[in-house]
Amino acid sequence: IDISAGHRVSETDRQTGMTCAGVTIAIDASGAGGLDTGSVAANTWYHIWQISNGTAVTGMFSTSATSPTMPSGYTLKCRLGAVLTDGSANIIPVVQHGKTFYWEDPPLDYDDTSSTSAESLTLSVPTGVSVEAIFNVFIGGTIYTRFSSLDVDDEAPTQTAAPLADLSYYERGSRIREFTNTSGQLRVRSSGAQSRRVSTLGWTDHELQF
């Protein structure tokens, strides 16, 4: 992964700056410029950090979104985003626009049947942080469907009462944005059982500080 040149503020104290000249980090390397601890694993989310020892500035991968294992002498850090490895432990490509990341090849996370009971869906977005997931949805049949954060009340989708619905049988497909929990999950609830497909396009990581 290439970390572009730039001046970023350390999350350690929210005031010390780190000026990066632009570096490339490798997830199969170790320590500064590589993976903070252990070996790269398949199907795993890794957060990207810019780190500094007060003089040298580089980057590092970590499974932790809050407390990476810092190399000796490094105390300053700033989280820059996250990447996912595939079944062969290779990084899956994404396109970045500021704090928003899009999959180059969006996955189909669900192809199943909806339910009248609330369900927790796990989307292809980073874990360890809450992000705003961006996804396309198709719901078949004459039903209503509502997506919501797991932080708010579970309410049935309707045509006439608040909070209404994200999708109805008048509009079976749509692009939705909703916040996930730190496990990449959100809630969905429909008014009936029909075919359902959910494809995650990407996410916005509003907690990034750069």
N, C-alpha and C positions, 0 to 999 in steps of 0.2 A: 504494500500500500504506500502511495506517495502522500506525504504530508506537505502541503504547500507552504511557502514562505509567508510569515506573518507574525504579528505581535499578539499574544494571547495572555490573559490574566490567569494566574494560578488559582485553582479552587482551594488550595491549602489555606490561604489567608484572604482571598478575594481582592488582593491589591498588588502583589508582586507580579511584574510582567515577565514574559518569556518570549524572546525574539528568535524565531526559527528561520534559518536560512533556506529551509526546504530539505527534507530528508526522505529516504525510502526505508521502510521497515519490513521485515520478513517474519511471517508467523512461524516458520520452521527454525528460526534462530532463537537464542535464549537471552534473557535480560534486556538491557537497554538496546533498543533497535530491533527487539524480537518479542518473544512471549515471556511474560513475567515469571511464570513458574510452570513446571510440568512440560508435557509434549502436546502438540496440537491434536485435537480430537475431531472426529467426524460429527456432523449434524449438531454443531455447537455454536452458540453466539459468543463473539469476542468483541469487547469494547476497545476502542482505539484511544490511546492517551498520548498527549504531548507531555514530556517530562523534562525536568532540568535539575542539575545539581548546583545551580547558581552561576555556572559558566557554560558548560556544555548543554545543548538543547537537542533532544531527539524524540523518538516516539516509542510506543510499546503497546502490545496487545495484552488483554486480561479478560478473564471471564467475569470479573467483578465490575459493576457499574459505579461503585462507590469507593472501594478500598483495594486498589491493585497492590500487589507485592512489589514495593519499590526497590530498585537496585541500590547497592551500598552508595551512600553519599547523595542520592537523589531525594529531594524533599518536595519539589514543586510539581504540580500536575494539573492538567486540564483535559477533560473528556471531549473527544471530537466526533464521536459517532460509534457505529457498531457494524460488524459484518458477520455473516453466517457461513459456516463451512458445509460442504456437501458430504455425501456418503464416502467420498475418498479423501476427506479432510482438506479439500481445496476451497478457497474463498469464492463464494458465488457473487458474480458481478452486480454492482448497483451503480446508479447514476445519482450524483449529489447536486442539489440546488440549495445552497445555504443550509438550513436545518431540515430540509426535506430530502428524503432518499427514495428513489424509485427502482424497483427490480428491472433489470434489462429484459428478463423473461419471467413475467409474473406467474406465480404458482396458482393452481386451482386447489384451494384449501378444503373446500367442501363440495361434494356432489351427492346429496342425500335427500332426506325428506324432512320438512319442517314439522314443528310440534306446537300444540296449544300451550304447553308448559314452557316456562323460561328455561333457556339453555345457555351454557357458557361455551362460546366458540373460541378456540385458540387459533390465532392468525399468525402468518409469517412475518412477525415484527420482533424487534429486540426484546429480550427479557432483562429483568433487573431494573428497568425504568418504565414509567408510564409514558406512552407515546400516543399520538393521534393517528390511528390507522386509516389508510385510504384504500377502499376496496370497491369492486364492482359486484353487484348482486343480481341474480335472476331468481324470481319466485313464480312458480306456475300456479294456475288455478285462480279462483275468485276469492282470494283471502287478503288480509291485511298483515303487514309485518313491521315490527319496530325493533331497531337496534339501540342499545343504551349502554352507558358505562355501568359497571358493577358497583360503582359508588352511589348511584341514585336508586330510587325505589323501582321495583319491578311492577310495571303497569301494562295491562293488556292493550294492544293496538285497536283502535276503533275509527270509524268514519266521522263521528260526531262529537266526541268528548276529548278533552285534553288528556294525554299529550298527542293525540291523533296517531298517525303512522308514518313511517318512512316510505313504504311501498304499499300500493293497493293494486287490485286487478285492473285498474285503469292504467297503471304504470308498473309493469312487471319487472323491469330492469332499471337500475340506477346506480350512480356512484355515491357512496356514503363515506363520511368521515366521522369517526367516533374514538373516544379515548379507551385505551386498554389498561388493565392492571399490570403489575410488574411481572406477571406470568404470560403476558401477551394475549389476555383474554378479555372479552366483552360479552354482553348479554344480547340474546335475540329471542323474540317471542312472536308467534304468528297466531292468527285466528282459526287456522285449520291446517290439516296435513296435506302438503303438496310438495312437488319437486323443488329443490333448493340448490343453488350453486353460488359459491362465494370465491372470488379470486382477489387476492391481496396484491394491490399495485405498488404500495410503498407505505411510508409513514413520515410524520413530522415529529422531530424530537425537540420539544419546546424547552427542555431542561438544559440543553447545551448552552454554555456560557460564552463561547467565542463571538 
